[in-house]
Amino acid sequence: MKSSVMNKMREWGFPVIVIAAWFLGFAYTLARLGEAHRTHSAAAVAAQAPAQPVPASPYVASAE
């Protein structure tokens, strides 16, 4: 009886571990992609923001 339980663990252990590792890797990848998307979106919004106008200098340059 005990050997049949061990055989089941040997048969199912590896596939379960592989699927769990794949799932964790997929979740990690999605999390990193979401973070990259937020970073890129913030940078794109900042790049499209209107530039602040440069105020006119109160001094007039003269060549005299």
PQR file with spaces between the fields and no chain letter, atoms N, CA, C, O and H, PARSE charges and radii, in Angstrom:
ATOM       1  N    MET     1       0.818   -1.191    0.000 -0.4000 1.5000
ATOM       2  CA   MET     1       0.000    0.000    0.000 -0.0000 2.0000
ATOM       3  C    MET     1       0.863    1.257    0.000  0.5500 1.7000
ATOM       4  O    MET     1       0.580    2.221   -0.712 -0.5500 1.4000
ATOM       5  N    LYS     2       1.921    1.232    0.810 -0.4000 1.5000
ATOM       6  CA   LYS     2       2.762    2.404    0.910 -0.0000 2.0000
ATOM       7  C    LYS     2       3.498    2.684   -0.401  0.5500 1.7000
ATOM       8  O    LYS     2       3.712    3.843   -0.758 -0.5500 1.4000
ATOM       9  H    LYS     2       2.151    0.449    1.388  0.4000 1.0000
ATOM      10  N    SER     3       3.877    1.646   -1.101 -0.4000 1.5000
ATOM      11  CA   SER     3       4.604    1.861   -2.347 -0.0000 2.0000
ATOM      12  C    SER     3       3.693    2.466   -3.415  0.5500 1.7000
ATOM      13  O    SER     3       4.170    3.201   -4.280 -0.5500 1.4000
ATOM      14  H    SER     3       3.703    0.705   -0.811  0.4000 1.0000
ATOM      15  N    SER     4       2.385    2.171   -3.372 -0.4000 1.5000
ATOM      16  CA   SER     4       1.485    2.774   -4.362 -0.0000 2.0000
ATOM      17  C    SER     4       1.348    4.281   -4.124  0.5500 1.7000
ATOM      18  O    SER     4       1.220    5.051   -5.076 -0.5500 1.4000
ATOM      19  H    SER     4       1.997    1.574   -2.670  0.4000 1.0000
ATOM      20  N    VAL     5       1.374    4.702   -2.852 -0.4000 1.5000
ATOM      21  CA   VAL     5       1.318    6.135   -2.540 -0.0000 2.0000
ATOM      22  C    VAL     5       2.599    6.812   -3.026  0.5500 1.7000
ATOM      23  O    VAL     5       2.552    7.903   -3.595 -0.5500 1.4000
ATOM      24  H    VAL     5       1.477    4.077   -2.078  0.4000 1.0000
ATOM      25  N    MET     6       3.721    6.173   -2.805 -0.4000 1.5000
ATOM      26  CA   MET     6       4.989    6.730   -3.268 -0.0000 2.0000
ATOM      27  C    MET     6       5.033    6.801   -4.791  0.5500 1.7000
ATOM      28  O    MET     6       5.547    7.764   -5.361 -0.5500 1.4000
ATOM      29  H    MET     6       3.759    5.287   -2.343  0.4000 1.0000
ATOM      30  N    ASN     7       4.494    5.782   -5.440 -0.4000 1.5000
ATOM      31  CA   ASN     7       4.454    5.807   -6.907 -0.0000 2.0000
ATOM      32  C    ASN     7       3.585    6.954   -7.412  0.5500 1.7000
ATOM      33  O    ASN     7       3.944    7.624   -8.379 -0.5500 1.4000
ATOM      34  H    ASN     7       4.077    5.000   -4.977  0.4000 1.0000
ATOM      35  N    LYS     8       2.444    7.183   -6.764 -0.4000 1.5000
ATOM      36  CA   LYS     8       1.577    8.306   -7.155 -0.0000 2.0000
ATOM      37  C    LYS     8       2.322    9.628   -6.979  0.5500 1.7000
ATOM      38  O    LYS     8       2.235   10.512   -7.831 -0.5500 1.4000
ATOM      39  H    LYS     8       2.152    6.639   -5.978  0.4000 1.0000
ATOM      40  N    MET     9       3.052    9.762   -5.872 -0.4000 1.5000
ATOM      41  CA   MET     9       3.814   10.991   -5.636 -0.0000 2.0000
ATOM      42  C    MET     9       4.890   11.175   -6.695  0.5500 1.7000
ATOM      43  O    MET     9       5.128   12.291   -7.159 -0.5500 1.4000
ATOM      44  H    MET     9       3.123    9.044   -5.179  0.4000 1.0000
ATOM      45  N    ARG    10       5.536   10.087   -7.074 -0.4000 1.5000
ATOM      46  CA   ARG    10       6.572   10.174   -8.110 -0.0000 2.0000
ATOM      47  C    ARG    10       5.963   10.512   -9.470  0.5500 1.7000
ATOM      48  O    ARG    10       6.544   11.281  -10.236 -0.5500 1.4000
ATOM      49  H    ARG    10       5.343    9.181   -6.697  0.4000 1.0000
ATOM      50  N    GLU    11       4.807    9.945   -9.769 -0.4000 1.5000
ATOM      51  CA   GLU    11       4.167   10.188  -11.061 -0.0000 2.0000
ATOM      52  C    GLU    11       3.627   11.612  -11.174  0.5500 1.7000
ATOM      53  O    GLU    11       3.741   12.241  -12.225 -0.5500 1.4000
ATOM      54  H    GLU    11       4.336    9.321   -9.146  0.4000 1.0000
ATOM      55  N    TRP    12       3.047   12.112  -10.098 -0.4000 1.5000
ATOM      56  CA   TRP    12       2.373   13.408  -10.142 -0.0000 2.0000
ATOM      57  C    TRP    12       3.230   14.561   -9.634  0.5500 1.7000
ATOM      58  O    TRP    12       2.936   15.718   -9.935 -0.5500 1.4000
ATOM      59  H    TRP    12       2.955   11.600   -9.244  0.4000 1.0000
ATOM      60  N    GLY    13       4.256   14.281   -8.890 -0.4000 1.5000
ATOM      61  CA   GLY    13       5.067   15.339   -8.285 -0.0000 2.0000
ATOM      62  C    GLY    13       5.741   16.237   -9.313  0.5500 1.7000
ATOM      63  O    GLY    13       5.636   17.461   -9.238 -0.5500 1.4000
ATOM      64  H    GLY    13       4.495   13.342   -8.646  0.4000 1.0000
ATOM      65  N    PHE    14       6.428   15.635  -10.265 -0.4000 1.5000
ATOM      66  CA   PHE    14       7.153   16.427  -11.252 -0.0000 2.0000
ATOM      67  C    PHE    14       6.227   17.286  -12.105  0.5500 1.7000
ATOM      68  O    PHE    14       6.486   18.480  -12.250 -0.5500 1.4000
ATOM      69  H    PHE    14       6.514   14.641  -10.326  0.4000 1.0000
ATOM      70  N    PRO    15       5.156   16.731  -12.678 -0.5600 1.5000
ATOM      71  CA   PRO    15       4.268   17.590  -13.481  0.2800 2.0000
ATOM      72  C    PRO    15       3.640   18.727  -12.673  0.5500 1.7000
ATOM      73  O    PRO    15       3.486   19.837  -13.181 -0.5500 1.4000
ATOM      74  N    VAL    16       3.279   18.454  -11.424 -0.4000 1.5000
ATOM      75  CA   VAL    16       2.686   19.503  -10.587 -0.0000 2.0000
ATOM      76  C    VAL    16       3.705   20.605  -10.330  0.5500 1.7000
ATOM      77  O    VAL    16       3.365   21.786  -10.394 -0.5500 1.4000
ATOM      78  H    VAL    16       3.404   17.551  -11.012  0.4000 1.0000
ATOM      79  N    ILE    17       4.946   20.236  -10.041 -0.4000 1.5000
ATOM      80  CA   ILE    17       5.989   21.227   -9.795 -0.0000 2.0000
ATOM      81  C    ILE    17       6.275   22.033  -11.060  0.5500 1.7000
ATOM      82  O    ILE    17       6.469   23.246  -10.984 -0.5500 1.4000
ATOM      83  H    ILE    17       5.222   19.276   -9.990  0.4000 1.0000
ATOM      84  N    VAL    18       6.304   21.386  -12.208 -0.4000 1.5000
ATOM      85  CA   VAL    18       6.551   22.094  -13.469 -0.0000 2.0000
ATOM      86  C    VAL    18       5.422   23.079  -13.764  0.5500 1.7000
ATOM      87  O    VAL    18       5.684   24.216  -14.157 -0.5500 1.4000
ATOM      88  H    VAL    18       6.146   20.401  -12.269  0.4000 1.0000
ATOM      89  N    ILE    19       4.186   22.662  -13.582 -0.4000 1.5000
ATOM      90  CA   ILE    19       3.051   23.545  -13.839 -0.0000 2.0000
ATOM      91  C    ILE    19       3.042   24.704  -12.845  0.5500 1.7000
ATOM      92  O    ILE    19       2.751   25.839  -13.223 -0.5500 1.4000
ATOM      93  H    ILE    19       3.973   21.738  -13.263  0.4000 1.0000
ATOM      94  N    ALA    20       3.355   24.432  -11.591 -0.4000 1.5000
ATOM      95  CA   ALA    20       3.402   25.506  -10.587 -0.0000 2.0000
ATOM      96  C    ALA    20       4.511   26.500  -10.920  0.5500 1.7000
ATOM      97  O    ALA    20       4.310   27.708  -10.795 -0.5500 1.4000
ATOM      98  H    ALA    20       3.591   23.510  -11.284  0.4000 1.0000
ATOM      99  N    ALA    21       5.670   26.016  -11.338 -0.4000 1.5000
ATOM     100  CA   ALA    21       6.770   26.911  -11.707 -0.0000 2.0000
ATOM     101  C    ALA    21       6.400   27.740  -12.934  0.5500 1.7000
ATOM     102  O    ALA    21       6.718   28.928  -12.998 -0.5500 1.4000
ATOM     103  H    ALA    21       5.834   25.034  -11.439  0.4000 1.0000
ATOM     104  N    TRP    22       5.740   27.130  -13.892 -0.4000 1.5000
ATOM     105  CA   TRP    22       5.292   27.855  -15.085 -0.0000 2.0000
ATOM     106  C    TRP    22       4.303   28.946  -14.695  0.5500 1.7000
ATOM     107  O    TRP    22       4.385   30.069  -15.192 -0.5500 1.4000
ATOM     108  H    TRP    22       5.483   26.166  -13.840  0.4000 1.0000
ATOM     109  N    PHE    23       3.377   28.621  -13.814 -0.4000 1.5000
ATOM     110  CA   PHE    23       2.382   29.596  -13.371 -0.0000 2.0000
ATOM     111  C    PHE    23       3.051   30.770  -12.652  0.5500 1.7000
ATOM     112  O    PHE    23       2.710   31.924  -12.910 -0.5500 1.4000
ATOM     113  H    PHE    23       3.311   27.709  -13.410  0.4000 1.0000
ATOM     114  N    LEU    24       3.987   30.491  -11.765 -0.4000 1.5000
ATOM     115  CA   LEU    24       4.679   31.565  -11.055 -0.0000 2.0000
ATOM     116  C    LEU    24       5.498   32.431  -12.017  0.5500 1.7000
ATOM     117  O    LEU    24       5.537   33.653  -11.873 -0.5500 1.4000
ATOM     118  H    LEU    24       4.265   29.553  -11.556  0.4000 1.0000
ATOM     119  N    GLY    25       6.138   31.810  -12.978 -0.4000 1.5000
ATOM     120  CA   GLY    25       6.886   32.575  -13.981 -0.0000 2.0000
ATOM     121  C    GLY    25       5.975   33.455  -14.818  0.5500 1.7000
ATOM     122  O    GLY    25       6.322   34.594  -15.128 -0.5500 1.4000
ATOM     123  H    GLY    25       6.106   30.818  -13.095  0.4000 1.0000
ATOM     124  N    PHE    26       4.819   32.937  -15.182 -0.4000 1.5000
ATOM     125  CA   PHE    26       3.848   33.694  -15.965 -0.0000 2.0000
ATOM     126  C    PHE    26       3.312   34.867  -15.159  0.5500 1.7000
ATOM     127  O    PHE    26       3.179   35.970  -15.688 -0.5500 1.4000
ATOM     128  H    PHE    26       4.537   32.012  -14.929  0.4000 1.0000
ATOM     129  N    ALA    27       3.005   34.644  -13.891 -0.4000 1.5000
ATOM     130  CA   ALA    27       2.507   35.719  -13.030 -0.0000 2.0000
ATOM     131  C    ALA    27       3.574   36.795  -12.847  0.5500 1.7000
ATOM     132  O    ALA    27       3.261   37.985  -12.869 -0.5500 1.4000
ATOM     133  H    ALA    27       3.113   33.748  -13.461  0.4000 1.0000
ATOM     134  N    TYR    28       4.812   36.396  -12.671 -0.4000 1.5000
ATOM     135  CA   TYR    28       5.901   37.356  -12.534 -0.0000 2.0000
ATOM     136  C    TYR    28       6.050   38.187  -13.810  0.5500 1.7000
ATOM     137  O    TYR    28       6.224   39.404  -13.747 -0.5500 1.4000
ATOM     138  H    TYR    28       5.067   35.429  -12.653  0.4000 1.0000
ATOM     139  N    THR    29       5.981   37.525  -14.962 -0.4000 1.5000
ATOM     140  CA   THR    29       6.109   38.226  -16.239 -0.0000 2.0000
ATOM     141  C    THR    29       4.986   39.242  -16.414  0.5500 1.7000
ATOM     142  O    THR    29       5.232   40.370  -16.841 -0.5500 1.4000
ATOM     143  H    THR    29       5.840   36.536  -15.012  0.4000 1.0000
ATOM     144  N    LEU    30       3.764   38.853  -16.090 -0.4000 1.5000
ATOM     145  CA   LEU    30       2.648   39.789  -16.211 -0.0000 2.0000
ATOM     146  C    LEU    30       2.811   40.976  -15.264  0.5500 1.7000
ATOM     147  O    LEU    30       2.492   42.106  -15.633 -0.5500 1.4000
ATOM     148  H    LEU    30       3.564   37.937  -15.743  0.4000 1.0000
ATOM     149  N    ALA    31       3.296   40.738  -14.071 -0.4000 1.5000
ATOM     150  CA   ALA    31       3.507   41.829  -13.122 -0.0000 2.0000
ATOM     151  C    ALA    31       4.554   42.803  -13.646  0.5500 1.7000
ATOM     152  O    ALA    31       4.376   44.017  -13.558 -0.5500 1.4000
ATOM     153  H    ALA    31       3.556   39.820  -13.771  0.4000 1.0000
ATOM     154  N    ARG    32       5.645   42.272  -14.191 -0.4000 1.5000
ATOM     155  CA   ARG    32       6.688   43.145  -14.728 -0.0000 2.0000
ATOM     156  C    ARG    32       6.199   43.903  -15.960  0.5500 1.7000
ATOM     157  O    ARG    32       6.554   45.068  -16.139 -0.5500 1.4000
ATOM     158  H    ARG    32       5.790   41.285  -14.262  0.4000 1.0000
ATOM     159  N    LEU    33       5.393   43.269  -16.810 -0.4000 1.5000
ATOM     160  CA   LEU    33       4.844   43.962  -17.975 -0.0000 2.0000
ATOM     161  C    LEU    33       3.907   45.084  -17.550  0.5500 1.7000
ATOM     162  O    LEU    33       3.907   46.157  -18.154 -0.5500 1.4000
ATOM     163  H    LEU    33       5.105   42.322  -16.664  0.4000 1.0000
ATOM     164  N    GLY    34       3.111   44.840  -16.516 -0.4000 1.5000
ATOM     165  CA   GLY    34       2.224   45.883  -16.012 -0.0000 2.0000
ATOM     166  C    GLY    34       3.012   47.064  -15.480  0.5500 1.7000
ATOM     167  O    GLY    34       2.642   48.215  -15.710 -0.5500 1.4000
ATOM     168  H    GLY    34       3.112   43.969  -16.026  0.4000 1.0000
ATOM     169  N    GLU    35       4.095   46.786  -14.771 -0.4000 1.5000
ATOM     170  CA   GLU    35       4.943   47.863  -14.247 -0.0000 2.0000
ATOM     171  C    GLU    35       5.597   48.639  -15.393  0.5500 1.7000
ATOM     172  O    GLU    35       5.673   49.867  -15.350 -0.5500 1.4000
ATOM     173  H    GLU    35       4.395   45.850  -14.584  0.4000 1.0000
ATOM     174  N    ALA    36       6.064   47.924  -16.412 -0.4000 1.5000
ATOM     175  CA   ALA    36       6.686   48.584  -17.562 -0.0000 2.0000
ATOM     176  C    ALA    36       5.669   49.444  -18.301  0.5500 1.7000
ATOM     177  O    ALA    36       5.999   50.534  -18.769 -0.5500 1.4000
ATOM     178  H    ALA    36       6.002   46.926  -16.447  0.4000 1.0000
ATOM     179  N    HIS    37       4.441   48.962  -18.409 -0.4000 1.5000
ATOM     180  CA   HIS    37       3.393   49.735  -19.089 -0.0000 2.0000
ATOM     181  C    HIS    37       3.110   51.034  -18.335  0.5500 1.7000
ATOM     182  O    HIS    37       2.993   52.094  -18.950 -0.5500 1.4000
ATOM     183  H    HIS    37       4.173   48.076  -18.029  0.4000 1.0000
ATOM     184  N    ARG    38       2.998   50.958  -17.011 -0.4000 1.5000
ATOM     185  CA   ARG    38       2.745   52.173  -16.221 -0.0000 2.0000
ATOM     186  C    ARG    38       3.900   53.160  -16.355  0.5500 1.7000
ATOM     187  O    ARG    38       3.671   54.363  -16.477 -0.5500 1.4000
ATOM     188  H    ARG    38       3.092   50.097  -16.511  0.4000 1.0000
ATOM     189  N    THR    39       5.136   52.668  -16.334 -0.4000 1.5000
ATOM     190  CA   THR    39       6.305   53.538  -16.467 -0.0000 2.0000
ATOM     191  C    THR    39       6.332   54.201  -17.837  0.5500 1.7000
ATOM     192  O    THR    39       6.587   55.400  -17.951 -0.5500 1.4000
ATOM     193  H    THR    39       5.322   51.691  -16.235  0.4000 1.0000
ATOM     194  N    HIS    40       6.065   53.412  -18.875 -0.4000 1.5000
ATOM     195  CA   HIS    40       6.074   53.946  -20.238 -0.0000 2.0000
ATOM     196  C    HIS    40       4.946   54.957  -20.432  0.5500 1.7000
ATOM     197  O    HIS    40       5.148   55.988  -21.074 -0.5500 1.4000
ATOM     198  H    HIS    40       5.858   52.438  -18.782  0.4000 1.0000
ATOM     199  N    SER    41       3.779   54.680  -19.893 -0.4000 1.5000
ATOM     200  CA   SER    41       2.653   55.597  -20.020 -0.0000 2.0000
ATOM     201  C    SER    41       2.954   56.929  -19.343  0.5500 1.7000
ATOM     202  O    SER    41       2.648   57.988  -19.889 -0.5500 1.4000
ATOM     203  H    SER    41       3.616   53.842  -19.372  0.4000 1.0000
ATOM     204  N    ALA    42       3.546   56.879  -18.167 -0.4000 1.5000
ATOM     205  CA   ALA    42       3.895   58.110  -17.458 -0.0000 2.0000
ATOM     206  C    ALA    42       4.934   58.906  -18.242  0.5500 1.7000
ATOM     207  O    ALA    42       4.855   60.133  -18.301 -0.5500 1.4000
ATOM     208  H    ALA    42       3.795   56.019  -17.723  0.4000 1.0000
ATOM     209  N    ALA    43       5.895   58.232  -18.838 -0.4000 1.5000
ATOM     210  CA   ALA    43       6.920   58.925  -19.624 -0.0000 2.0000
ATOM     211  C    ALA    43       6.319   59.530  -20.883  0.5500 1.7000
ATOM     212  O    ALA    43       6.705   60.626  -21.289 -0.5500 1.4000
ATOM     213  H    ALA    43       5.960   57.235  -18.791  0.4000 1.0000
ATOM     214  N    ALA    44       5.377   58.826  -21.505 -0.4000 1.5000
ATOM     215  CA   ALA    44       4.742   59.339  -22.722 -0.0000 2.0000
ATOM     216  C    ALA    44       3.908   60.578  -22.413  0.5500 1.7000
ATOM     217  O    ALA    44       3.906   61.535  -23.187 -0.5500 1.4000
ATOM     218  H    ALA    44       5.063   57.935  -21.175  0.4000 1.0000
ATOM     219  N    VAL    45       3.207   60.563  -21.295 -0.4000 1.5000
ATOM     220  CA   VAL    45       2.413   61.733  -20.905 -0.0000 2.0000
ATOM     221  C    VAL    45       3.336   62.910  -20.623  0.5500 1.7000
ATOM     222  O    VAL    45       3.034   64.035  -21.020 -0.5500 1.4000
ATOM     223  H    VAL    45       3.208   59.785  -20.666  0.4000 1.0000
ATOM     224  N    ALA    46       4.451   62.674  -19.950 -0.4000 1.5000
ATOM     225  CA   ALA    46       5.393   63.746  -19.642 -0.0000 2.0000
ATOM     226  C    ALA    46       6.015   64.308  -20.917  0.5500 1.7000
ATOM     227  O    ALA    46       6.258   65.512  -21.006 -0.5500 1.4000
ATOM     228  H    ALA    46       4.697   61.759  -19.628  0.4000 1.0000
ATOM     229  N    ALA    47       6.273   63.453  -21.900 -0.4000 1.5000
ATOM     230  CA   ALA    47       6.875   63.911  -23.148 -0.0000 2.0000
ATOM     231  C    ALA    47       5.891   64.737  -23.973  0.5500 1.7000
ATOM     232  O    ALA    47       6.315   65.607  -24.734 -0.5500 1.4000
ATOM     233  H    ALA    47       6.075   62.475  -21.827  0.4000 1.0000
ATOM     234  N    GLN    48       4.610   64.493  -23.842 -0.4000 1.5000
ATOM     235  CA   GLN    48       3.611   65.210  -24.624 -0.0000 2.0000
ATOM     236  C    GLN    48       3.089   66.448  -23.906  0.5500 1.7000
ATOM     237  O    GLN    48       2.264   67.176  -24.458 -0.5500 1.4000
ATOM     238  H    GLN    48       4.265   63.787  -23.224  0.4000 1.0000
ATOM     239  N    ALA    49       3.549   66.695  -22.705 -0.4000 1.5000
ATOM     240  CA   ALA    49       3.089   67.868  -21.963 -0.0000 2.0000
ATOM     241  C    ALA    49       3.585   69.124  -22.667  0.5500 1.7000
ATOM     242  O    ALA    49       4.707   69.147  -23.173 -0.5500 1.4000
ATOM     243  H    ALA    49       4.220   66.104  -22.257  0.4000 1.0000
ATOM     244  N    PRO    50       2.764   70.165  -22.706 -0.5600 1.5000
ATOM     245  CA   PRO    50       3.209   71.388  -23.383  0.2800 2.0000
ATOM     246  C    PRO    50       4.402   72.010  -22.652  0.5500 1.7000
ATOM     247  O    PRO    50       4.464   72.025  -21.423 -0.5500 1.4000
ATOM     248  N    ALA    51       5.329   72.512  -23.436 -0.4000 1.5000
ATOM     249  CA   ALA    51       6.521   73.119  -22.856 -0.0000 2.0000
ATOM     250  C    ALA    51       6.149   74.458  -22.234  0.5500 1.7000
ATOM     251  O    ALA    51       5.304   75.188  -22.752 -0.5500 1.4000
ATOM     252  H    ALA    51       5.278   72.500  -24.434  0.4000 1.0000
ATOM     253  N    GLN    52       6.782   74.759  -21.137 -0.4000 1.5000
ATOM     254  CA   GLN    52       6.541   76.033  -20.474 -0.0000 2.0000
ATOM     255  C    GLN    52       7.189   77.145  -21.308  0.5500 1.7000
ATOM     256  O    GLN    52       8.345   77.015  -21.711 -0.5500 1.4000
ATOM     257  H    GLN    52       7.468   74.166  -20.716  0.4000 1.0000
ATOM     258  N    PRO    53       6.461   78.229  -21.569 -0.5600 1.5000
ATOM     259  CA   PRO    53       7.065   79.313  -22.350  0.2800 2.0000
ATOM     260  C    PRO    53       8.179   79.996  -21.553  0.5500 1.7000
ATOM     261  O    PRO    53       8.095   80.150  -20.335 -0.5500 1.4000
ATOM     262  N    VAL    54       9.206   80.391  -22.266 -0.4000 1.5000
ATOM     263  CA   VAL    54      10.330   81.071  -21.635 -0.0000 2.0000
ATOM     264  C    VAL    54       9.945   82.538  -21.466  0.5500 1.7000
ATOM     265  O    VAL    54       9.591   83.198  -22.442 -0.5500 1.4000
ATOM     266  H    VAL    54       9.275   80.266  -23.256  0.4000 1.0000
ATOM     267  N    PRO    55      10.010   83.051  -20.247 -0.5600 1.5000
ATOM     268  CA   PRO    55       9.628   84.454  -20.060  0.2800 2.0000
ATOM     269  C    PRO    55      10.627   85.392  -20.743  0.5500 1.7000
ATOM     270  O    PRO    55      11.822   85.105  -20.818 -0.5500 1.4000
ATOM     271  N    ALA    56      10.115   86.503  -21.230 -0.4000 1.5000
ATOM     272  CA   ALA    56      10.972   87.486  -21.880 -0.0000 2.0000
ATOM     273  C    ALA    56      11.902   88.118  -20.864  0.5500 1.7000
ATOM     274  O    ALA    56      11.515   88.376  -19.724 -0.5500 1.4000
ATOM     275  H    ALA    56       9.144   86.737  -21.168  0.4000 1.0000
ATOM     276  N    SER    57      13.104   88.358  -21.276 -0.4000 1.5000
ATOM     277  CA   SER    57      14.092   88.966  -20.391 -0.0000 2.0000
ATOM     278  C    SER    57      13.736   90.435  -20.177  0.5500 1.7000
ATOM     279  O    SER    57      13.375   91.122  -21.133 -0.5500 1.4000
ATOM     280  H    SER    57      13.418   88.148  -22.202  0.4000 1.0000
ATOM     281  N    PRO    58      13.830   90.926  -18.956 -0.5600 1.5000
ATOM     282  CA   PRO    58      13.515   92.337  -18.738  0.2800 2.0000
ATOM     283  C    PRO    58      14.632   93.260  -19.234  0.5500 1.7000
ATOM     284  O    PRO    58      14.453   94.478  -19.264 -0.5500 1.4000
ATOM     285  N    TYR    59      15.756   92.707  -19.615 -0.4000 1.5000
ATOM     286  CA   TYR    59      16.878   93.499  -20.069 -0.0000 2.0000
ATOM     287  C    TYR    59      16.973   93.441  -21.592  0.5500 1.7000
ATOM     288  O    TYR    59      16.715   92.403  -22.201 -0.5500 1.4000
ATOM     289  H    TYR    59      15.900   91.718  -19.590  0.4000 1.0000
ATOM     290  N    VAL    60      17.338   94.538  -22.182 -0.4000 1.5000
ATOM     291  CA   VAL    60      17.496   94.607  -23.633 -0.0000 2.0000
ATOM     292  C    VAL    60      18.988   94.668  -23.932  0.5500 1.7000
ATOM     293  O    VAL    60      19.708   95.513  -23.400 -0.5500 1.4000
ATOM     294  H    VAL    60      17.547   95.382  -21.687  0.4000 1.0000
ATOM     295  N    ALA    61      19.432   93.778  -24.775 -0.4000 1.5000
ATOM     296  CA   ALA    61      20.835   93.770  -25.133 -0.0000 2.0000
ATOM     297  C    ALA    61      21.093   94.883  -26.153  0.5500 1.7000
ATOM     298  O    ALA    61      20.307   95.104  -27.074 -0.5500 1.4000
ATOM     299  H    ALA    61      18.848   93.092  -25.207  0.4000 1.0000
ATOM     300  N    SER    62      22.183   95.555  -25.964 -0.4000 1.5000
ATOM     301  CA   SER    62      22.505   96.643  -26.855 -0.0000 2.0000
ATOM     302  C    SER    62      23.943   96.509  -27.272  0.5500 1.7000
ATOM     303  O    SER    62      24.788   96.098  -26.477 -0.5500 1.4000
ATOM     304  H    SER    62      22.821   95.376  -25.215  0.4000 1.0000
ATOM     305  N    ALA    63      24.233   96.852  -28.511 -0.4000 1.5000
ATOM     306  CA   ALA    63      25.590   96.754  -29.026 -0.0000 2.0000
ATOM     307  C    ALA    63      26.292   98.108  -28.950  0.5500 1.7000
ATOM     308  O    ALA    63      27.340   98.278  -29.573 -0.5500 1.4000
ATOM     309  H    ALA    63      23.547   97.186  -29.157  0.4000 1.0000
ATOM     310  N    GLU    64      25.777   99.029  -28.243 -0.4000 1.5000
ATOM     311  CA   GLU    64      26.376  100.359  -28.209 -0.0000 2.0000
ATOM     312  C    GLU    64      27.535  100.441  -27.277  0.5500 1.7000
ATOM     313  O    GLU    64      28.144  101.502  -27.141 -0.5500 1.4000
ATOM     314  H    GLU    64      24.926   98.890  -27.737  0.4000 1.0000
